[in-house]
Amino acid sequence: MAFNALFLIAGNNSLGGAGNILSLVLMGIRSKSKTLKTVSKAALPAAIFNINEPVTFGFLIMYNPIMLIPFVLCPVVCALLYWAAYSTGLIALPSVMILTSLPVFMLQFMTTLDWKNVVFAIALLPVCWIIWYPFFKIYEKQMVEQETDDEDNKY
């Protein structure tokens, strides 16, 4: 039972792919950094379908310890919240295995056929935003400084 529950939580705990990066992409669209804004605009359609590679490689999450912390922390926090919601009966356990990339929020509905799971996923978006925000701001500041240095050294 424990293994099955963890498998179901991991499969249904995706708000933009690994790392729950949808909130990060939405932050990036309004970024002061041209690079982050461009990457985020290009990555939004993929993030909606739970594909995180454009952000993982565009934001250089794999080489950046600042961004690695929320990339690991956010799914763990969301999985614990899902586990608590499943345990209390607040939301329905997934009963249909979906083996394709469905858009965010449609996946939660199609695996359970319960609207409460969609509302719960929407409620987790601000939680992910709060986790990502301080790390994003640090990274954004670094990127803006780098872009201004590049522009100054260009001429």
C-alpha positions in Angstrom: 0.0 0.0 0.0 2.7 2.5 0.9 4.6 1.9 -2.3 1.5 2.3 -4.4 0.5 5.5 -2.6 4.0 7.0 -3.2 3.8 6.0 -6.8 0.5 7.6 -7.2 1.6 10.8 -5.4 4.7 11.1 -7.6 2.7 10.6 -10.8 0.0 13.2 -9.9 2.4 15.7 -8.4 3.4 17.6 -11.5 2.9 21.3 -12.0 5.2 21.8 -15.0 7.3 18.7 -14.9 10.1 17.7 -12.6 10.7 20.4 -10.0 7.2 21.7 -10.4 8.6 24.6 -12.6 5.3 26.1 -13.9 5.4 28.8 -11.2 9.1 29.5 -12.1 8.2 29.9 -15.8 5.4 32.3 -14.9 7.8 34.3 -12.8 10.3 34.3 -15.6 7.8 35.8 -18.0 7.8 38.9 -15.9 11.5 38.9 -15.2 13.8 42.0 -15.6 16.3 39.7 -17.3 16.0 39.5 -21.0 17.4 35.9 -21.0 15.1 34.6 -18.4 12.1 36.3 -20.0 13.0 34.8 -23.4 13.6 31.3 -22.0 10.3 31.5 -20.0 8.3 32.5 -23.0 9.7 29.7 -25.1 9.3 27.2 -22.2 5.7 28.0 -21.3 4.0 25.7 -23.8 6.3 22.8 -22.7 5.7 23.5 -19.0 2.0 23.4 -19.5 2.4 19.9 -20.8 4.7 19.0 -17.9 7.9 19.1 -19.9 10.7 20.8 -18.0 13.8 20.5 -20.2 13.6 24.0 -21.7 13.7 25.5 -18.2 16.2 23.0 -16.8 18.7 23.8 -19.6 17.7 27.4 -20.3 17.9 28.5 -16.7 21.0 26.2 -16.2 19.4 24.6 -13.1 21.7 21.6 -13.3 24.8 23.8 -12.9 23.3 26.2 -10.4 23.1 25.4 -6.7 20.8 28.3 -6.1 18.2 26.9 -8.4 18.8 23.3 -7.4 17.5 23.8 -3.9 13.9 24.7 -4.9 14.1 22.2 -7.8 14.4 19.5 -5.2 12.4 21.1 -2.4 9.2 22.0 -4.3 8.3 18.5 -5.4 9.0 17.1 -1.9 6.7 19.7 -0.2 4.0 19.2 -2.8 4.2 15.4 -2.4 3.8 15.7 1.4 0.8 18.0 0.9 -0.7 15.5 -1.6 0.0 12.7 0.9 -1.8 14.6 3.6 -4.7 15.4 1.3 -5.0 11.8 0.2 -4.8 10.5 3.8 -7.5 12.8 5.1 -9.8 12.1 2.1 -9.7 15.7 1.0 -9.0 14.7 -2.6 -9.5 11.4 -4.5 -6.7 8.9 -5.1 -5.8 8.5 -8.7 -7.4 5.4 -10.2 -6.4 5.8 -13.9 -2.8 5.6 -15.0 -2.1 8.1 -17.7 1.1 7.4 -19.6 1.3 10.6 -21.6 1.9 14.3 -21.0 -1.4 15.9 -20.5 -1.6 19.6 -19.7 -1.3 20.7 -16.1 -4.6 20.4 -14.2 -6.1 18.1 -16.9 -3.8 15.4 -15.6 -5.1 15.7 -12.1 -8.7 15.5 -13.4 -8.2 12.6 -15.8 -6.4 10.4 -13.3 -9.1 10.8 -10.7 -12.2 12.2 -12.5 -12.7 14.5 -9.5 -12.8 18.3 -9.7 -11.4 18.6 -6.1 -8.0 17.3 -7.3 -7.9 20.2 -9.9 -8.7 22.7 -7.2 -6.0 21.2 -5.0 -3.4 21.5 -7.8 -4.4 25.1 -8.4 -4.0 25.7 -4.6 -0.5 24.2 -4.8 0.6 26.7 -7.5 1.1 29.5 -4.9 2.9 27.1 -2.6 5.4 26.4 -5.4 5.6 30.1 -6.2 6.6 30.8 -2.5 9.2 28.1 -2.6 10.7 29.3 -6.0 10.4 33.1 -5.4 13.5 33.9 -3.2 15.8 31.7 -5.3 14.5 33.1 -8.5 15.1 36.7 -7.3 18.7 35.9 -6.4 19.2 34.2 -9.8 17.4 37.1 -11.6 19.7 39.6 -10.0 22.7 37.7 -11.1 21.5 37.4 -14.6 20.6 41.2 -14.8 24.1 42.0 -13.6 25.7 39.6 -16.1 23.6 41.1 -19.0 24.6 44.7 -18.1 28.3 43.6 -17.8 28.0 42.0 -21.2 26.4 45.1 -22.7 29.1 47.3 -21.2 31.9 45.1 -22.5 30.3 44.8 -25.9 31.3 48.3 -27.0 
